Every structure is written in C-alpha cells, then in structure tokens.
Amino acid sequence: MEHTGEITHLTLDMVRQLIATNESDVEITNLQEEPGSGRGDNYTSMLYRIRAKGVKHLKTGESVPCERSIIYKVLPQSRERREAYKSEVLFRNEVAFYTHVWPALDKLQVGGKSVFKGVAKIYIARDNLIAMEDLRERGFQMVDRRKGLELDNLKLVLKALAGFHALSLTLRELRPEEFEGLSKKGGDGVEETLFRMENEDWYRQYYRVAANNAIAMVSGELAVRMESNKEEVIQKLKDFLNENTFFRTMSELAAAQGPLTVFCHGDCWTNNILFRDPRASSTDTLEDVYLVDFQISRASSLALDLVNLLYCCTTGKVRQDNMIQLLKHYHSYLMSALQTLDPKEPPRDPSALWKV
C-alpha cells in the first residue's frame, strides 16, 4: 500500500490491498464499519472495526462467500487532541514495536520453540495507520475492567508474560547487539514515551490530581485497617508522590537497566488483555491470552509489567492471599520458556533468577 498522506478512514480499495497482500485469492466487494472500542476507552487514537465481505476463489475455479474482520487505528483528526495526549509519539512507538521489535522476538520461536504468540496479526503498521486482525472473530474478548481479574485469568496472563519476557532475555543473550539497537534511544525500536524528563511539566497537573486522589483513597482505607501507624504510612506515600521529585524518580526507575531488562508491554492492565471466550468453538490457536496496545512499550525491568498487572488488575484480597503463589507461577513458566528457547544452554539456576 502506498503512503497516501493522513488517513481518517480505510476505503474499499485500501482494504482490498491489505487483504490481497496476505490472501491473493480473496476478493473484497463491500465494507461495513463501526467503532472498535467503547466510549471513553480510547483517547490517544481512533479505533474502528471493519467487516469486509467478498468471495474466495478456489483452485477448482469455484468461488465461495467469505468475510474478513479488521481492527484499525488512526491518529485523531484534532490537532489539539493529538498534542494533549502526545498521540503521535505513542503511535510511532507502537509502530516500532510491530515493525521491528516483535519480528525480532518472534524469529526466536522457529523450529517448534513457541513460548508466546499472543500478538495479533498485523496487516500494516506505519506512522498514521495500524491495521490488524480482529481477534473477536477468533473468540477473544476483554473482561469487565470494573472487576479485578480472577485467579485463573491472572495465571493465564502471567504465563503469557513469562513467555513474552523470556523472548527478550533470550534475544539479549543470543543477539546482544540487536537487542541494544532495538532498545536504545534513536534506534529502530521502542523508546520511553511517558517517563522522560522533558515530559515533566507537560504531565505535572495530571499527576498532581492522580497523586491527591491516591493519597485520599489510601488514607480512607488505612483509617479502617491500620489506625496505629496510619500517619507514618501516609507520610511515606506523600514523600514519594511529592511533585517536585516524583516524576524524576519514576523516570530513573523506568530507565534503569539490569539483568532483567526486557521489552515490556508497558500498559499491562485489563483493557489491553484479551482472553479466549470459553464458549467459543474456535480451535485454530493454542493461545489463551493476547496482549494488545503496545503504545507504551519500553525496554525496562520485567518487574514493571508484573507490578502493573498485579496492582492494577486485582483486588487487595487476591494479592494478600496469592501474591507469592502468583509470582512463583510466573517464575516457573519464565524458567521453562528460557530453556525452550535456548535448549543448548545448561538449565539456569531457578533460585538465582528468583533472587535477582
């Protein structure tokens, strides 16, 4: 597909080209378009779902009806909205993940070494357009974001993250120069899009409101549970969230490099995780979980993805009752995935990696 300037909606001709690139025997004749997300779910981009109908030409000379469903996202038309949410920076980062980072990771899974395939098929990813398969057609769906993830679903996500992170750790070990090229600023890969010091003033008001809300919420909970040392805990939280130091601290944490630096999803919470609907009859994939929306993907500690998942998608009771069990579940699959990807290497010492 040629670059035709700013895209607001996919046309019939454009969809025909997208489909033909992957399936030359499919001829699309008409489209139906609808919003691809609920109201309020997307701010940084516009998301649409297209149902394309046509025919598939068989080798016998016959043609049969067929349908293809595509999800695509474009930049908001409003320049003010783009600037308010830094849409262009985020969009470019996701394009870099799909065009450079994910192909490099996925290449490690040849020869039956599959540990994570939970990334949607991408038809095209460029500076103003990302089009991908509609996973809903294969029986995948979001769960209710207002509820914490249940234990069984948490374990599925942790297993998927373990495989995803293992790919990065293996790439770092086997092809360190390639990993570095995809993770350094100004390279072909992903960059930190949120916690970078030039964004401090831009996001100051947002984090001031978020910090005040967090302090009020924690204070209300502690009034019931920890009256004896409530003031001490609240003061520590206020010190951490001090607007004169908070953003710098977060920027330093996000930029820190170490033995567990991987390509993080970056925004691993309920709305960016799709689960197989148990009622779906589709059996064309072995994946239980797909991750979507890699706009904030970054090269950083794998702990950031784990913290995001375990503290944004669970209830306090789930964490209190199962935290160690969940971390061991992740750790077990991480060790297994590393061995699968690089079987020639002696098995790693599980206790050593657990302590890092």
Summary of the structure (lengths in Angstrom):
residues: 356
radius of gyration: 22.0
end to end distance: 46.2
largest distance: 79.8
contacts: 1012
relative contact order: 0.13
helix: 49%
strand: 17%
